[in-house]
Amino acid sequence: MRNVCISGVGMMPFTKPGASETYDRMGSRAGLAALKDAGLEYTDVQQAYVGYVFGGSTSGQNALYEIGMTGIPVVNVNNNCATGSTALWLARQAVASGAAECVLALGFEQMTPGALGNAFADRPSPTARGEAVAAALPDGDANGPMAPQLFGGAGLAYMEKYGVSNELFGRVSVKARTHAGRNPLAVFREQITLDDVMASRPIWGPLTLLMCCPPTSGAAAAIVCSEEFAKSKGIDSSIRLRAQSLVTDLAGTFDTTDMMRVVGYDMTVKASREVYETAGVDPVDIPVVELHDCFSTNEVITYEGLGLTPEGTAEKFVMDGDNTYGGRVVTNPSGGLLSKGHPLGATGLAQCAELVWQLRGQAGDRQVEGAKLALQHNLGLGGAAVVSLYEKVG
């Protein structure tokens, strides 16, 4: 397998639903920004993988035709909230295998206000298995909001297992907003306190409103190249996608009452271990991580799923400040999904853009000094977990 470089990234500022441009305009602008960042033309691109969750079947072509019409293969990708990183995973496979030299991974979402739900009420929901587990629990509600019930249930499971309060999740929300205050591309940059989080409107179980990510519109993109191609074009080859794993649900995921497993904890563990083994890297050596904090409960359990701290120690990890600047690892310097926003198809590629900027030393006020390794975690229910390790070389 060949060395794979991220030679360009682009991201549009995320916005609240209704305040954005249309998906095709956002997507084309993000793609053009990534091409400009790489110093390439669209004619250099040989394949494109375009991710989105809500849209018509060839929306990817519609967005890219705003950039150019060169006849290249365009593959539309949907893997729920892991869609953007799945597009990146496919692009990396194409380049690493030698099938292509230069590939565009693009993600966008034009969302509507309100909680996520099943877009097609006349057919089975792809998350029905997890929803059935949640509804069967003593505090389950078959008519309750889907995502908050699943991730709130995971939070309850963590609280019961380790004897913590939901203030732990509130502290994660405060940290996310603190980081977002340094990021001009984030939706929510106003600072909040723990009291603000705990007093915000109850949503489900341990979750309050400020522990939940907002529906968001936006787009992001990455140019994925072989090292040989990048050098032949005289463009940046210093950021490598060193290892990557995509894992789907495992046997026994839904044969359980443990909601942490239902929302992807086991997928996260397996994918991250595969990445660490492939790269020969210990998670304690990674200084910056963008992880999937769709709810603050998920950030807490993901600390442990990624091996950033041992199982059962997330509370100490947070209280010691080891999840932020001055601690062991800076998690979600962008503000994460909680504060930067979560346009489903774009999220994984926005994480990619943030980590590339961090490794280049271009992250401004949120820069993690001296970062040479960076880890990305992107999760979709139904399910898929993608873990990616980036490395600065040279």
C-alpha positions in Angstrom: 0.0 0.0 0.0 1.4 3.4 -1.0 1.8 6.4 1.2 -1.3 8.6 1.1 -1.2 12.4 1.6 -3.8 15.0 2.4 -2.6 17.8 0.2 -5.5 20.2 0.5 -8.5 20.8 2.7 -11.4 23.2 2.6 -14.3 24.0 4.9 -17.2 26.4 4.8 -18.3 28.1 8.0 -21.1 26.1 9.6 -24.5 27.7 10.1 -27.8 27.1 11.6 -30.4 25.5 9.3 -32.0 28.1 7.0 -29.0 30.4 7.1 -26.8 28.5 4.7 -26.5 28.4 0.9 -27.9 25.4 -0.9 -26.1 22.2 -0.6 -24.7 22.4 -4.2 -23.2 25.8 -3.6 -21.8 24.9 -0.3 -20.3 21.7 -1.7 -18.7 23.4 -4.7 -17.2 26.1 -2.6 -15.7 23.6 -0.2 -14.3 21.6 -3.1 -12.8 24.7 -4.7 -11.3 25.7 -1.4 -9.6 22.3 -1.0 -8.3 22.5 -4.6 -6.9 26.0 -4.0 -5.3 24.9 -0.8 -3.6 22.0 -2.6 -2.6 24.2 -5.6 -4.4 21.9 -8.0 -7.0 22.2 -10.8 -10.2 20.1 -10.9 -8.7 18.5 -14.0 -6.1 16.9 -11.8 -8.8 15.0 -9.9 -9.4 11.4 -11.1 -12.2 10.3 -8.8 -14.6 11.9 -6.3 -16.4 10.4 -3.3 -19.2 12.7 -2.1 -21.0 12.2 1.2 -24.4 13.5 2.4 -27.3 11.9 4.4 -30.3 13.9 3.3 -30.6 14.5 -0.5 -31.3 13.1 -3.9 -29.3 10.2 -5.2 -26.9 12.1 -7.4 -26.5 15.3 -5.4 -22.8 14.7 -5.4 -22.7 15.2 -9.2 -24.9 18.3 -8.9 -22.4 19.9 -6.5 -19.3 19.0 -8.5 -20.8 20.1 -11.8 -20.5 23.6 -10.3 -16.7 23.1 -10.3 -16.4 21.3 -13.6 -17.6 18.4 -15.8 -14.7 16.2 -16.6 -16.3 12.8 -16.8 -14.6 11.4 -13.7 -16.3 8.7 -11.6 -18.4 10.3 -8.8 -19.6 8.0 -6.1 -22.3 9.2 -3.7 -21.8 8.0 -0.1 -24.2 7.7 2.9 -23.1 6.1 6.2 -25.2 8.2 8.5 -23.1 10.5 10.7 -19.9 8.8 9.6 -20.6 9.7 6.0 -17.8 12.3 5.6 -15.1 10.0 7.0 -16.4 7.1 5.0 -15.9 9.2 1.8 -12.4 9.9 3.0 -11.8 6.1 3.7 -12.9 5.3 0.2 -10.6 8.0 -1.3 -7.7 6.7 0.7 -8.3 3.1 -0.5 -8.3 4.3 -4.1 -5.0 6.1 -3.7 -3.3 3.5 -1.5 -4.2 0.7 -3.9 -2.9 2.5 -6.9 -6.3 2.8 -8.5 -6.0 6.6 -8.6 -3.4 9.3 -7.9 -5.6 12.2 -6.9 -9.0 11.9 -5.4 -11.5 14.4 -4.0 -13.5 13.6 -0.8 -16.4 16.0 -0.3 -19.1 16.1 2.2 -22.1 18.5 2.7 -25.5 18.7 4.4 -28.3 21.2 4.1 -30.3 20.4 7.3 -33.7 21.5 8.7 -34.4 22.5 12.3 -35.3 20.0 14.9 -34.2 16.6 16.2 -33.2 13.9 13.7 -35.8 11.3 12.8 -36.5 8.6 10.3 -36.8 10.3 6.9 -38.9 7.5 5.5 -41.8 6.6 7.7 -43.1 3.9 5.3 -40.2 1.5 5.8 -38.0 0.1 8.6 -35.6 2.5 10.2 -31.9 1.6 9.8 -31.5 2.3 13.5 -34.4 0.2 14.6 -32.3 -2.5 16.3 -30.8 0.1 18.7 -34.1 1.8 19.2 -35.7 -1.5 20.2 -33.0 -2.1 22.8 -33.5 1.4 24.3 -37.3 1.1 24.3 -37.2 -2.2 26.1 -35.2 -0.7 29.1 -37.1 0.3 32.2 -36.8 3.9 31.4 -37.3 3.4 27.6 -39.8 5.3 25.5 -40.7 3.9 22.1 -42.2 7.3 21.2 -39.2 9.4 22.6 -36.7 11.3 20.5 -34.4 8.7 18.9 -30.9 10.1 19.1 -31.1 11.6 22.6 -32.7 8.4 23.9 -29.9 6.3 22.5 -27.0 8.5 23.6 -28.7 9.6 26.8 -29.1 5.9 27.5 -25.4 5.4 27.0 -24.8 8.2 29.5 -27.1 6.6 32.1 -25.2 3.3 31.6 -21.9 5.1 32.2 -23.3 6.8 35.3 -24.6 3.6 36.7 -21.4 1.6 36.0 -19.0 4.1 37.4 -21.0 6.1 39.9 -20.6 9.6 38.3 -23.2 12.4 37.9 -24.3 14.1 34.8 -22.2 17.1 35.7 -19.4 15.2 34.1 -21.2 15.5 30.8 -21.9 19.2 31.5 -18.2 19.9 31.9 -17.5 18.5 28.5 -20.0 20.9 27.0 -18.3 23.8 28.7 -14.9 22.7 27.3 -16.4 22.4 23.8 -17.7 25.9 23.9 -14.4 27.2 25.3 -12.6 25.7 22.4 -15.2 26.9 19.8 -14.6 30.4 21.1 -11.2 30.2 19.3 -12.7 28.9 16.0 -14.2 31.4 13.6 -15.8 28.5 11.6 -17.8 27.3 14.6 -21.6 28.0 14.9 -21.7 28.5 18.7 -18.8 30.6 20.1 -20.5 32.3 23.0 -19.0 31.1 26.3 -21.1 29.1 28.8 -20.7 27.9 32.4 -21.5 24.6 34.0 -24.5 26.2 35.7 -25.7 27.3 32.2 -25.5 23.7 30.9 -27.1 22.1 33.9 -30.0 24.6 33.9 -30.7 24.3 30.2 -33.8 22.5 29.1 -33.9 18.8 29.9 -34.0 16.6 26.8 -33.8 13.0 27.9 -32.3 11.1 30.8 -29.1 12.9 31.8 -29.0 15.1 28.8 -29.8 18.8 28.8 -30.1 21.0 25.7 -26.5 22.2 25.9 -25.2 18.6 26.0 -26.6 18.0 22.5 -25.2 19.0 19.2 -27.3 21.4 17.0 -28.6 20.6 13.5 -26.2 22.4 11.2 -25.6 23.1 7.5 -22.2 23.1 6.0 -19.6 21.5 3.7 -15.9 20.4 3.8 -13.5 18.6 1.5 -10.1 17.0 1.2 -7.7 16.3 -1.6 -6.2 12.9 -1.2 -3.1 12.1 -3.2 -0.3 9.6 -3.5 3.0 10.8 -2.3 4.5 10.4 -5.8 1.8 12.5 -7.3 2.2 15.3 -4.8 5.9 15.4 -5.3 5.5 15.4 -9.1 3.2 18.4 -8.8 5.4 20.2 -6.3 2.5 20.3 -3.7 2.4 19.6 0.0 3.1 15.9 0.8 3.9 16.4 4.5 0.5 15.3 6.0 0.0 11.6 5.7 -3.0 9.5 6.4 -1.0 6.9 8.2 -3.6 4.4 9.2 -7.4 4.1 9.0 -10.1 1.7 10.0 -13.8 1.5 9.3 -15.8 -0.9 11.5 -19.5 -1.8 11.5 -21.6 -3.3 14.3 -20.4 -6.5 15.8 -22.1 -9.7 16.8 -23.8 -9.1 20.1 -24.1 -5.3 19.7 -27.9 -5.4 20.0 -28.1 -8.6 22.2 -27.5 -6.5 25.3 -28.9 -3.9 27.7 -25.7 -1.9 27.6 -26.5 1.3 25.7 -22.8 2.2 25.4 -22.4 -0.8 23.2 -25.6 0.0 21.2 -24.2 3.5 20.3 -20.9 2.2 19.0 -18.5 1.8 21.9 -17.3 -1.6 20.7 -16.9 -0.3 17.1 -14.7 2.5 18.5 -12.6 0.1 20.5 -12.0 -2.2 17.5 -11.3 0.5 15.0 -8.9 2.4 17.2 -7.0 -0.7 18.1 -6.6 -1.6 14.5 -5.3 1.8 13.7 -2.8 1.8 16.6 -1.6 -1.7 15.6 -1.2 -0.8 12.0 0.7 2.4 12.7 2.7 1.1 15.7 1.5 4.1 17.8 0.4 4.3 21.4 -2.6 6.6 22.1 -0.6 8.3 24.9 1.6 9.7 22.1 -1.2 11.5 20.4 -1.5 15.2 21.4 -4.7 16.2 19.5 -8.0 14.4 18.7 -11.2 15.3 16.9 -13.8 12.8 18.2 -17.5 12.4 17.6 -19.2 14.4 20.4 -22.8 14.4 19.0 -23.8 14.4 22.7 -21.4 15.1 25.5 -22.2 11.6 26.9 -20.6 10.2 23.7 -17.4 12.2 24.2 -17.0 10.8 27.7 -17.4 7.2 26.6 -15.2 7.8 23.6 -12.3 8.9 25.7 -12.2 5.4 27.0 -13.1 3.7 23.7 -10.1 5.3 22.0 -7.8 4.4 24.8 -7.1 8.0 25.7 -7.7 7.1 29.4 -8.4 3.7 31.0 -12.0 2.4 31.4 -13.7 4.0 34.3 -11.3 7.0 34.6 -13.0 9.6 32.3 -14.2 11.6 35.3 -10.6 12.0 36.6 -9.5 12.7 33.0 -11.9 15.6 32.7 -11.5 17.0 36.3 -7.7 17.0 35.8 -8.0 18.9 32.6 -6.3 16.2 30.6 -8.8 16.7 27.7 -7.8 20.3 26.9 -4.9 22.7 26.5 -2.3 22.2 29.2 -3.4 18.6 29.7 -2.4 15.3 28.1 -4.4 15.6 24.9 -6.5 18.3 23.4 -9.9 16.9 22.4 -12.0 18.7 19.8 -9.9 21.9 19.5 -12.4 23.0 16.9 -15.3 23.0 19.4 -16.5 19.6 18.2 -19.9 18.7 17.0 -21.4 20.2 20.2 -20.2 23.8 19.3 -18.7 23.8 15.8 -21.8 22.0 14.5 -22.8 18.7 12.9 -23.8 18.8 9.3 -23.9 15.1 9.0 -22.2 14.5 5.6 -19.6 17.2 6.2 -18.6 16.4 9.8 -15.9 13.8 9.1 -14.2 16.0 6.5 -14.4 19.0 8.8 -12.6 17.0 11.4 -10.0 16.1 8.7 -9.6 19.8 7.9 -9.1 20.8 11.5 -6.4 18.1 12.1 -4.6 19.0 8.9 -4.5 22.6 10.0 -3.2 21.5 13.4 -0.4 19.4 11.9 0.6 22.2 9.6 0.6 24.7 12.5 -2.2 26.7 10.8 -4.8 26.5 13.6 -4.3 30.0 15.0 -5.5 30.6 18.5 -6.5 26.9 18.9 -3.1 25.5 17.8 -1.8 22.5 19.7 1.9 23.3 19.8 4.3 20.7 18.3 1.6 18.3 17.2 3.1 15.6 14.9 0.3 13.0 15.2 -3.5 13.5 15.2 -6.4 11.2 15.6 -9.9 11.4 14.2 -13.0 9.5 15.3 -16.3 9.7 13.4 -19.4 7.6 14.3 -22.7 6.8 12.6 -25.5 4.7 14.1 -26.7 1.8 12.1 -23.7 1.6 12.2 -20.2 2.7 11.3 -17.1 4.0 13.1 -14.1 5.4 11.3 -10.9 6.1 13.1 -8.0 7.8 11.2 -4.5 8.6 12.2 -2.7 11.6 10.6 1.1 12.2 10.7 3.3 15.2 9.9 6.5 14.1 8.2 9.6 16.0 7.3 
